Amino acid sequence: MVYSLCNFLCYTGYFLLKRLLFCFLQLILCAFSVCHADERITRTFKEMVLRDVNDDGVLNCIDYTVCFKVTWDKFYIRDDCMIIRNKCNDFHHLFIGVLDNTDLKTKLIFVEPQGKWNNYEMKSWWKDYDEKYNVYYETYMWLFIWTKGWMYEEIP
C-alpha cells in the first residue's frame, strides 16, 4: 500500500513538473515570437489530423472541434483556444474560440473547425450565427468526455 502510494506521488510529481516546464517553454517561445492568431489558426488547420473521437461513425462538429483543440494545444498556449457550444433552440453546435491578443486589445475570433484554413470564421459558414447563444467554459468537459478520460496529449 505504501509502495503504491509512493509510486503514485512520484508519478504525479513527475507529471506536474513536466507540465510546468512545458508551460514555461511555451511562454518563453511566445514572448520571443509573437505570431498573429490568423497564422496560428492556419497552422492548426494544416496540422490537424481528423478522427472520429467519439466512435459514432460520423465526422461532425464534435470531432472537428476536439481535433482542432488537441492540435492547437500541441503548438500554442492552451488557454488561447477554447471549445464553445452554441445552443440555439434544439440545435447545438461546437466550434472554437481563439484569443487574439497581438494588438493591445484582446478579441475572440470564432472559428468553424469544419471550415477551410483560409476561410474559417463562423459568420462566413453560419449566416444565422448569434453570439448570444454561446456557452463558454466547457472546453475540458468536452475533451474529457470525448476522449474517454484519456490524457488528451496521448491522442494521435
C-alpha positions as CSV (number, residue, x, y, z in Angstrom):
1,M,0.0,0.0,0.0
2,V,2.8,2.4,1.0
3,Y,4.8,1.4,-2.1
4,S,1.9,2.1,-4.5
5,L,1.2,5.5,-2.8
6,C,4.9,6.5,-3.2
7,N,4.8,5.4,-6.8
8,F,1.6,7.5,-7.4
9,L,3.1,10.5,-5.7
10,C,6.4,10.2,-7.7
11,Y,4.5,9.8,-11.0
12,T,2.2,12.7,-10.1
13,G,5.1,14.9,-9.2
14,Y,6.9,14.0,-12.4
15,F,3.8,14.8,-14.5
16,L,3.3,18.1,-12.8
17,L,7.0,19.1,-13.2
18,K,6.8,18.1,-16.9
19,R,3.6,20.2,-17.4
20,L,5.2,23.2,-15.6
21,L,8.3,23.0,-17.8
22,F,6.2,22.7,-20.9
23,C,4.1,25.7,-20.0
24,F,7.2,27.7,-19.1
25,L,8.8,26.9,-22.5
26,Q,5.6,27.9,-24.3
27,L,5.6,31.2,-22.5
28,I,9.2,31.9,-23.4
29,L,8.7,30.9,-27.1
30,C,5.5,33.1,-27.3
31,A,7.3,36.1,-25.7
32,F,10.0,36.0,-28.4
33,S,7.9,35.1,-31.4
34,V,4.6,36.8,-31.4
35,C,2.5,35.5,-34.2
36,H,-0.9,36.6,-35.1
37,A,-4.0,34.5,-34.4
38,D,-4.5,34.0,-38.2
39,E,-1.1,32.4,-38.5
40,R,-1.8,30.1,-35.5
41,I,-5.2,29.1,-36.8
42,T,-3.9,28.4,-40.3
43,R,-1.1,26.2,-38.9
44,T,-3.6,24.3,-36.7
45,F,-5.8,23.6,-39.7
46,K,-2.9,22.4,-41.7
47,E,-1.5,20.2,-38.9
48,M,-4.9,18.8,-37.7
49,V,-5.4,15.1,-38.1
50,L,-9.2,14.4,-38.1
51,R,-10.6,11.3,-36.5
52,D,-13.8,10.1,-35.0
53,V,-13.2,11.0,-31.4
54,N,-16.5,9.6,-30.0
55,D,-16.6,6.5,-32.3
56,D,-20.1,7.2,-33.5
57,G,-19.2,6.6,-37.2
58,V,-19.9,10.2,-38.2
59,L,-17.4,13.1,-38.6
60,N,-19.3,16.1,-37.2
61,C,-18.6,19.3,-35.3
62,I,-17.6,17.4,-32.1
63,D,-14.9,15.5,-34.0
64,Y,-13.6,18.6,-35.8
65,T,-13.6,20.8,-32.7
66,V,-11.9,18.3,-30.4
67,C,-9.2,17.5,-33.0
68,F,-8.7,21.2,-33.6
69,K,-8.2,21.9,-29.9
70,V,-5.9,18.9,-29.4
71,T,-3.8,20.1,-32.3
72,W,-3.7,23.7,-31.1
73,D,-2.5,22.5,-27.6
74,K,0.5,20.8,-29.2
75,F,1.8,24.1,-30.6
76,Y,0.4,27.0,-28.6
77,I,-0.8,28.2,-25.2
78,R,-3.8,26.1,-24.2
79,D,-5.8,29.0,-22.7
80,D,-5.7,30.9,-26.0
81,C,-8.1,28.3,-27.6
82,M,-11.4,27.2,-26.2
83,I,-14.3,25.0,-27.2
84,I,-17.6,26.9,-27.4
85,R,-21.1,25.5,-27.7
86,N,-23.8,27.5,-29.5
87,K,-27.2,26.5,-28.1
88,C,-29.9,27.9,-30.3
89,N,-33.3,26.3,-29.8
90,D,-32.8,22.5,-30.1
91,F,-29.7,22.8,-32.2
92,H,-26.3,22.6,-30.5
93,H,-23.1,23.3,-32.4
94,L,-19.5,23.1,-31.2
95,F,-16.8,25.4,-32.5
96,I,-13.6,27.1,-31.5
97,G,-12.8,30.5,-29.9
98,V,-9.3,31.8,-30.3
99,L,-7.9,34.7,-28.3
100,D,-6.1,37.2,-30.4
101,N,-4.1,39.4,-28.2
102,T,-1.4,40.5,-30.6
103,D,-2.8,44.0,-30.7
104,L,-3.1,46.0,-27.5
105,K,-6.7,44.8,-27.0
106,T,-7.8,41.2,-26.8
107,K,-10.6,39.9,-29.0
108,L,-12.1,36.5,-29.5
109,I,-12.1,35.0,-33.0
110,F,-14.9,32.5,-33.6
111,V,-13.5,29.6,-35.8
112,E,-15.6,27.0,-37.6
113,P,-13.3,23.9,-37.4
114,Q,-15.2,22.3,-40.3
115,G,-14.2,25.3,-42.5
116,K,-11.1,25.8,-44.5
117,W,-7.7,27.1,-43.4
118,N,-8.2,30.3,-45.4
119,N,-11.9,30.8,-44.7
120,Y,-12.8,29.8,-41.1
121,E,-14.8,32.5,-39.4
122,M,-18.2,31.4,-38.0
123,K,-20.1,34.2,-39.8
124,S,-19.0,33.0,-43.2
125,W,-20.2,29.5,-42.6
126,W,-23.3,30.1,-40.5
127,K,-25.2,33.2,-41.6
128,D,-27.7,33.0,-38.7
129,Y,-25.0,32.5,-36.1
130,D,-25.7,34.6,-33.0
131,E,-23.1,35.0,-30.2
132,K,-25.8,35.5,-27.5
133,Y,-26.4,31.7,-27.6
134,N,-22.8,30.8,-26.9
135,V,-22.0,28.7,-23.9
136,Y,-18.4,29.1,-22.6
137,Y,-16.2,27.3,-20.1
138,E,-16.9,23.8,-21.3
139,T,-13.6,23.1,-23.0
140,Y,-12.2,20.5,-20.6
141,M,-15.6,18.8,-20.2
142,W,-15.7,18.2,-24.0
143,L,-12.1,17.0,-24.1
144,F,-12.7,14.6,-21.2
145,I,-16.0,13.2,-22.4
146,W,-15.0,12.6,-26.0
147,T,-11.5,11.3,-25.3
148,K,-13.0,8.8,-22.8
149,G,-10.9,10.2,-20.0
150,W,-7.5,9.8,-21.6
151,M,-5.0,12.4,-21.2
152,Y,-5.5,14.2,-24.5
153,E,-1.8,14.6,-25.1
154,E,-1.8,10.9,-25.8
155,I,-4.3,11.1,-28.7
156,P,-2.5,10.6,-32.0
